[in-house]
Amino acid sequence: MAWVMLIAAGLCEMFGVAMIGKLHKNRNWQSAGLLVLGFGASFLLLSLAMESLPMGIAYAIWTGIGASGAAIMGMVFYGEARDPRRIFCIVLILGAVAGLKMIG
C-alpha cells in the first residue's frame, strides 16, 4: 500500500506543477486552490508512504515521478522542445530511480 501512496504522491505533484502553469495563465482562486490541493495531497501521501518506506528511496522516487512527469507534461501539453537530449535525461532520471529501488 505504501508504494501505491508513493506513486499517487508523485502524480499529485505532477498535478500541482500543472496548476502552477494554470495559475500563471489565469490568476484566480480556483487555480490557486487546485495548486494547494495538489501539493498538499502530494506531501500528505508522501508522508504516509514514508511510514513504511525508507526516506531516501521514497523521496527519490517521489522526486523522480514529479520531475520526469512535469518535463513530459511540458512536452505534451505546453509545446516544450522534444529534444532527444531532454528525453535521454528523463530516461536517466527514471533509470536512476529504478536502480535505487533495486539496490534498496
Sequence and secondary structure as in RCSB ss.txt:
>XXXX:A:sequence
MAWVMLIAAGLCEMFGVAMIGKLHKNRNWQSAGLLVLGFGASFLLLSLAMESLPMGIAYAIWTGIGASGAAIMGM
VFYGEARDPRRIFCIVLILGAVAGLKMIG
>XXXX:A:secstr
 HHHHHHHHHHHHHHHHHHHHHHHH  SHHHHHHHHHHHHHHHHHHHHHTTTS HHHHHHHHHHHHHHHHHHHHH
HHS     HHHHHHHHHHHHHHHHHHHH 
